[in-house]
Amino acid sequence: MAKDLGTDGLKNQIKGGAKEVAGKIQKNVGDMSDNGTQEIKGKARELEGKAQRKVGETESKIDRNNRSM
């Protein structure tokens, strides 16, 4: 485990949020240009970012709980 889950959690939340937004943009561009491949890749990137963001949120919660003990 990492030494500071709070910091790691925040980094994952930021990186995940950025991937999520980039994926939404890619998905919408694929939709507007009628490019199914880009649309699917964008959706996958969006979901990857969402998962990473959720991992970061969980890491931060664990860190907060450990500090309160």
Helices and strands as residue ranges (DSSP letters): H 5-32, H 36-67
